[in-house]
Amino acid sequence: MKILFVLTSHDQLGDTGEKTGFWLEEFASPYYRLKDAGADITLASPRGGQPPLDPKSHEADAQTEDTERFENDQEVRNQLANTTRLPDVNADDYDAVFYPGGHGPLWDLHNDDHSIKLIESFIKAGKIVAAVCHAPAVLLKAKDANGEPLVKGKKVTGFSNSEESAVGLTKVVPYLLEDQLVEQGGVYEKVDDWNSLAVVDGQLITGQNPASSAAVADELIKAIR
């Protein structure tokens, strides 16, 4: 199975002067789940090259077995430093696409024409689109075959309003993901903050937060097989 990972290229946390990017656990956990299941993984980002890592996801309290494995894995670190430019990616080459979260996608992938067209191509071809935490923002502007919002009437999840409030960024982010998924007609589901939730509805697989990363990867493997 050939899986495309699409990571953010955005590194500014609004007007705070702080850095953001992708969240390490949300990359490492699905990456190793899929790789250990035999997946051939390609990494891409809007600008190509090294995508920005959210520095907070590198702190001690955010580490897991998978992030520690990543730290000692020079091969994947080299792969990450040389992501393919999103405009150069062809959906036909892959069985599924996965978007790791972090706050970055709220700004760039949410509006990225290449990402939106890619998602629509995967859906049209009957393939799986998966995203975790803030990354379901990539679905907001995608349309289905009838020109309706892709998430309309679909069960979805993503970083909740209460989780955004808990990290103190409600006024910093450009929009609240939970609200936007609902506004686009999504049937939003959530569990208590920081607990794992993966929601599957047809070709869409979404996860609520960092703790949901492995569950999303497991559902993706199940769906492809």
C-alpha positions in Angstrom: 0.0 0.0 0.0 1.3 3.4 -1.0 0.4 6.2 1.4 0.9 10.0 0.9 1.5 12.1 4.1 0.9 15.8 3.6 2.4 18.1 6.2 2.1 21.9 6.8 4.7 24.4 5.6 3.3 27.1 8.0 5.4 28.0 11.0 3.9 31.2 12.6 1.4 30.9 15.4 -0.8 33.9 14.5 0.5 37.2 15.8 2.1 35.7 18.9 5.7 35.7 17.6 5.8 32.0 18.5 6.4 29.1 16.2 4.1 26.3 15.1 4.0 23.6 12.5 3.1 19.9 12.6 2.7 18.0 15.8 5.4 15.3 16.2 3.3 12.6 17.7 0.6 13.0 15.0 3.3 12.3 12.4 5.4 9.7 14.2 2.6 7.5 15.5 0.8 7.0 12.2 4.0 6.8 10.3 5.3 3.9 12.3 1.9 2.2 12.5 1.7 2.3 8.7 5.3 1.5 8.0 5.3 -1.5 10.3 2.2 -2.7 8.4 4.2 -2.6 5.2 3.2 0.7 3.7 5.4 2.6 1.3 5.1 6.2 2.5 5.8 9.4 0.6 6.0 12.8 2.4 4.9 16.0 0.9 4.2 19.7 1.9 3.1 22.8 0.1 6.7 24.2 -0.2 8.6 21.0 -0.2 11.8 20.4 1.9 11.7 20.5 5.7 8.3 21.1 7.1 8.3 23.1 10.4 7.9 21.1 13.6 5.9 22.7 16.4 8.5 23.2 19.1 6.0 22.4 21.9 5.6 18.9 20.4 9.3 18.3 21.1 9.0 19.0 24.8 9.4 16.2 27.4 5.7 15.9 28.3 4.7 15.4 24.7 7.0 12.4 24.0 5.9 8.9 23.3 7.6 5.6 22.2 7.0 6.7 18.6 8.5 10.1 19.0 11.5 8.6 20.7 11.8 6.1 17.8 11.7 9.1 15.4 14.6 10.8 17.3 16.8 7.8 16.6 15.6 7.1 13.0 18.0 9.0 10.7 16.2 7.6 7.6 12.9 9.1 8.4 14.5 12.4 9.5 16.2 12.6 6.1 13.0 11.8 4.4 11.3 14.6 6.4 14.0 17.1 5.4 13.2 16.4 1.7 9.4 16.4 1.4 8.0 16.6 -2.2 6.4 19.8 -3.2 2.6 19.4 -3.1 2.1 20.7 -6.7 4.3 17.8 -7.9 2.2 15.1 -6.3 -0.2 12.9 -8.4 -3.1 11.3 -6.5 -3.1 8.4 -8.9 0.2 7.2 -7.4 -1.3 6.5 -3.9 -3.9 4.4 -2.2 -4.7 6.9 0.5 -3.6 10.3 1.9 -3.0 11.2 5.6 -2.7 14.7 7.1 -0.9 15.0 10.5 -2.1 17.9 12.6 -0.5 20.7 14.6 -1.8 24.2 14.3 0.0 24.9 11.0 -2.7 23.4 8.7 -5.3 25.9 10.0 -3.4 28.5 8.0 -1.9 27.0 4.9 -3.4 23.6 4.0 -6.9 24.8 4.8 -6.6 27.2 1.8 -4.1 25.3 -0.4 -5.6 24.7 -3.9 -3.3 21.8 -4.6 -4.3 20.1 -1.4 -8.0 20.7 -2.0 -7.8 19.3 -5.6 -5.8 16.3 -4.3 -8.4 15.5 -1.6 -11.2 15.8 -4.2 -9.2 13.5 -6.6 -8.8 10.9 -3.8 -12.5 11.0 -3.0 -13.5 10.8 -6.7 -11.3 7.7 -7.1 -12.9 6.0 -4.1 -9.7 6.3 -1.9 -9.3 7.1 1.7 -8.6 10.6 3.1 -7.5 10.7 6.8 -6.6 13.6 9.1 -6.0 14.0 12.8 -6.4 16.9 15.3 -6.2 20.2 13.5 -5.7 18.6 10.1 -9.4 18.0 9.4 -9.2 21.7 8.5 -8.0 20.5 5.1 -11.5 19.2 4.4 -13.3 22.5 4.9 -13.0 23.8 1.4 -13.1 20.5 -0.5 -16.3 19.6 -2.4 -18.0 16.4 -3.3 -19.1 15.3 -6.8 -22.2 17.5 -6.5 -20.3 20.6 -5.5 -21.5 20.3 -1.9 -19.0 20.6 1.1 -17.2 17.3 1.4 -18.0 17.0 5.1 -21.7 17.8 4.7 -23.8 15.1 6.4 -20.6 13.2 7.2 -19.6 12.1 10.7 -16.3 13.9 11.5 -14.1 15.0 14.4 -11.1 17.2 15.0 -9.6 19.4 17.8 -12.5 20.5 19.9 -13.4 24.0 21.1 -12.8 22.9 24.7 -9.3 21.6 23.8 -8.4 24.8 22.0 -9.5 26.7 25.1 -7.4 24.4 27.3 -4.3 25.3 25.4 -5.1 29.0 25.5 -5.3 29.6 21.8 -9.0 30.3 21.2 -8.2 33.9 20.3 -5.0 33.1 18.4 -6.2 30.6 15.8 -7.9 32.0 12.7 -11.1 29.9 13.4 -12.3 27.2 15.7 -12.1 23.9 13.8 -15.1 22.3 15.6 -17.3 25.3 14.7 -16.1 25.3 11.1 -16.8 21.6 10.6 -20.3 22.1 11.9 -20.8 25.2 9.7 -19.9 23.1 6.6 -22.6 20.6 7.6 -20.4 18.0 9.3 -21.9 15.8 12.0 -19.3 16.6 14.6 -18.4 14.0 17.2 -16.1 14.3 20.2 -15.2 12.6 23.5 -13.7 14.1 26.6 -10.7 16.3 26.1 -7.4 14.5 25.3 -9.1 11.0 25.0 -8.8 9.0 21.8 -11.5 9.2 19.1 -11.2 8.1 15.5 -14.4 8.6 13.4 -14.9 6.7 10.1 -17.6 7.7 7.6 -17.1 6.2 4.2 -13.8 7.5 2.7 -13.2 10.0 5.5 -11.3 9.0 8.7 -10.7 11.8 11.2 -9.2 11.9 14.7 -9.9 14.4 17.5 -6.5 15.1 19.0 -2.9 13.9 19.4 -4.1 10.8 21.4 -6.2 9.8 18.4 -3.2 9.4 16.0 -2.7 5.7 16.4 -6.4 4.9 16.2 -6.7 6.9 12.9 -3.7 5.0 11.5 -5.3 1.7 12.5 -8.6 2.6 10.9 -6.7 3.6 7.7 -4.9 0.3 7.5 -8.2 -1.6 8.1 -9.9 0.5 5.3 -7.2 -0.1 2.8 -7.0 -3.9 3.5 
